[in-house]
Amino acid sequence: MHVIKPWRILTCSAARRYKDGSAARGTVGVDSATIALSGRAARKAKLRGVVLGCTTSYNGQSFLASDGVLSLGYSNISFASRAASRFGGRFSYCLVDHLAPRNATSYLTFGPNPAFSSRRPSEGIASCKPAPAPTPAPAGAPGARQTPLVLDHRTRPFYAVTVKGVSVAGELLKIPRAVWDVEQGGGAILDSGTSLTMLAKPAYRAVVAALSKRLAGLPRVTMDPFDYCYNWTSPSGSDVAAPLPMLAVHFAGSARLEPPAKSYVIDAAPGVKCIGLQEGPWPGLSVIGNILQQEHLWEYDLKNRRLRFKRSRCMH
């Protein structure tokens, strides 16, 4: 996607503070943006009422090594909502392994994704990775799963999903149902801007107990910000061949997220792996972060309130 029209009107000052203590100040304005569409034909489309900001000062970890922030939240002013409404009410992204080589890139697309839709790319898709679109696939593509997307005022601007449970090695863990119920102080959201998955206290303790039980034969090491880290190096200097149990998140509609083991027992340092989860407060929301989402294609269908996902190497 290429923004080629400058931002210039209806400006005002603004300040923003994030949960980790990071803060930014700058100017916010509203303008139209002209973007290039993917596909063979060199076509463009205009988005009106786009909210843009220019940061004049900032502090904290959230802005280090970043060129900017693209708002994907569910709100009237987010870029995602504006772009999705212009292109079929959908947007999708695919996140590569966070340790992948620099030439492997994630991508973001606005409009029906060919991996889930029979609609052809030439009908208009805005893509943030200018590359040829893949061959269209039917809506019922192999491996595709879907679950209701919960766009609740209590969780806005986040995208919530209904979690039914978590299993480890095929065993459904004993987690109170209230943990996944917004009305009882729980609930779960997907957040592409948070790296580590954070589970409310009862869920976190159940999951790490099940995982750590199967890793009990490995030497424990200490490494912040993780609670469970292990020396993964054998006396010969090679990686330990320790089998990792499958973790699955069960959503409403019989959909299951079954991430690769490297997404929840992650490489934290040379020869060290950690259970890549953090404990969150209870009551409180659980957050499915971007490392657990990696190597999956996610489509947010805002119009029909559906979340679709499937395993993918993110080759676009």
N, C-alpha and C positions, 0 to 999 in steps of 0.2 A: 504494500500500500504506500502511495506517495502523496503527502500533503503538499500541494503546490500553491495554495493561496495563503497570503500572510494574515496573521491574526491582528486585529486592529481596533475593534469597537467594543463599547460597553465594558470598559475596564474598571476594576476596583481592587483594593488591597485585600489580602487574605492571609490567614495563618492556619497551620494544620499541625496537630500533635498526634503522634502514634503511640501505641500501647507500650512499645519498648523504650519510650522516652525521647525518641527522635522528633525533631520539629523543623518546620520550614515556613518561611515567610516569602511573600511575593505578590504578584499581580495576577488577577484572574479576569478573563474577558470572554465574550461570546462572538463567534463569527461562523462563516460558512467554510467548509473544507472541500476541495476538489480532490478526488482520489482516482487512481488508475485501477481498472478492473483486470482481473486475471483472465486468461483465455487467449485465443489466437488474435481476435480483433482488438485493435488499440482503442479501447473506449474508456470514457471517464464518467464519473457520477459525482453529484454534489450533495454533501450533507449540510443541512442548515441547523443553526442553533447549537453548534458544537462549543462546549466549554473548554477553554484552553488556559493554561497557567504558565507563568515564567517565574522561577524561583530566584530571589535575590539573595537569600541567606538561608543556611540550614546547619543543623548539627545532629549528631547521632549516627548509629550504624546503618539505618535504613537507606541512606543516600550515598554510602560509599560505593565507588566503582559503578555508579549508575548514571546513565545519560538522561533518564527521565522515568516517569511513571505513567503507564497507560491504564486508565480507570476501566475495569471490567465489571464493577459492581452493579447490582440491580437497583438503579435509581434513575430519576428523570434526567439527570445531568451527566451520567457516565457515558463515556465514548461507546462502550459496548451496547448500551441500550439504544443510543442514537443510530449506530451503524446496523445493529440487528434489525431494528424496525424498518430500515431502508432496504435490507436484503433478506426478506423472508422470515424475519423474526428469530433467526438462529445465528449463533457463532460457535466456533470450535477451536480447540488447540490441542497440540500434541507436544509433550515435553520429553526430550531425550534424557538419558541418564545424566545426572548432575556431574559425573566424573568423565563424561564422554569427551573425546578429542574436540578441539575448537572448531574443526571443520564440520562437525555434526551439530546441526542447529534445530531448535524447536520452531514451530510455526503456529500462526494464528490466522484464522479465516472467518470472514463474515458472510453469511448466506448458507444455504443447505450444503452440507459436506457430501461430496460424491461417494464417500465410503458408507454413508447411511441413506443416500437418496438416489433415485433414478433420474433426478433432474440434471441436465447437462450443464457443465461449467459455463458454456457460452451464454447462458441466460442471465449471467450477472453475479459474480462473486468477488468480494473484495478480500484480497489476501495480503497479509503482512510478510509474506516471503515470496517475492516475485519468481515463480518457477512454474513449469508446466503442471497442469492439474492431472491427478491420477485418473485412470479409466473409471468411469462411473460404475457403481455397484448398486444392486437393488437394496431397498430399505431393510430387508431381512438378511443382510450380509452375514456370512459365517462368523461366529464369535461375537457378534454385536449383542449387547444387552441394554435394557432400558429400565428406568425406574421413575416414578413421579418426581418432578422438580418442585420443591416446596417454596413458594414465593410468599412467605408469611411476613406480616408487618413486624412481628416480634424478632425476626432475624435479619431484616433488611439492614444494610444493602448486600448481605451475604446470600449465597445460594444454599438452601438447606435441602437435605434428603432424609428420608425415613430409614433409619437403621433398625434392623430386626435383631441383630446380634453379631458376634465375632466368634470365629472358630479357629482353633489351632490344631493342626494335624487331624482335621476332620471332626474334632470334638467341639461342640458348641459350649462356650464358656458361660458360667453362671454370673451374669451381669444384670442388675436390677433394671426392669423395663423403664423405670423413670429416667434413667440416664439418657435414653434416646427420645424422650417425650418433652417437647417444648412446653406443654402446659404444666409439667411438673418440675420445671426448672432445668431441663436437659435439652437434648436436641443435638444435631450434627450438621456441620456445614462443610462444603468444599472451598478451599481458599488457595488459589494459585500463587498468592503473595506470601504465604507462610511455608517455610521449608519443612520443618519437622512436624509430624502429626502429633497433636496434643489431645489426649483422652481425659475426660473427666475422671476424677480419682477412683471411683469403683471400677470403671472399665480399664483404666491404666493398670491397676494392681492385678486384675484378673489376667490381662494379656501378658504382662511381663513375667508373672508367676509361671504361666504356661510355657513361655519361650525360654526363660532362664532354667527351668527344670530340665529341659532337653539340652542345655548347654553347660550343665553342672560339671562336666568333666574337664572343662577348659579353665586355665588360670584367670582369675579376675584381675583387672587393672583399673586404675582410677583415671578418668578423663572427663572434664567438664565440657558441655552441660549434661552429660549422660549419666544415668544411674547404674547401667549394666554394660560394662565393657570387658572384652576378653582378649587375651594374648592368643593370636591366631597363627603364631609361628612355631613350627616344630623344632626340636633340637638340631635338625639338619639345616634349618634356615628356610625351609619351604613352608607354604601355607598348609595349615591343618586341614585335612579332608573330613571336616565335621559336617554331617548331614543336617540340613536346616528344615524344621517343620513348616508345612504350608500354613500361611495365615490367610484368612478370607473374611471380608466384611460383607455381611448379608444385608441387602437392601429390600425394600418393599417391592413386590412384583417378582420375587424369586431371582432377582439379579444379584450376582456376586462379583465383588472386586477381589481378584486373586493376583496380587502383585508379585513380581519376582522377589525372591528372598533378599536380594541385594537392596531392595527398597525399604526393608524394615530391620534387617541386620546389616548395617551399613559400614563401609570402610571409613574409619575415623582418622586413622594414622597408619603409617607403614607397619604391617603386622598386627594391627589392632582393629577389631570390629566391635560395634556397639549396637544394642537394641535402639533403633532410631525413633524412639517415642518419648514424649514428655508428659509429665503429670499435670493435669489442669485442675482447677478448683471444682468442687462440687457443693452446691448446685452450679452448673455452668455448661456452656456449649463445648462439644468436642469438635476438633478441627482436623479435617483430612488434608494434610499439607501436600506440597508439590512433589516431594520425594516419593511419597506413597502413590502419587498419581502418575509418576513418570513411566515412559514407554507404554502409554495408553493414549488413545485418541478420545477426546471428550467433546460431545456436542450438547450445547445448552439451547434447547428449543423453548424460547421464552413465550412464543405464541401459543404452543400447545402444552406448555408446562411439563416437558419431558426431558430427562437427562439420558443420553445415549453414550455408551462407551464400549471400547474394544481394545484388545492388545494391539500394539503397533510399534514398528521400529521408527516411526515418524519420518519415513521417506516420502517427501511430498513432490 
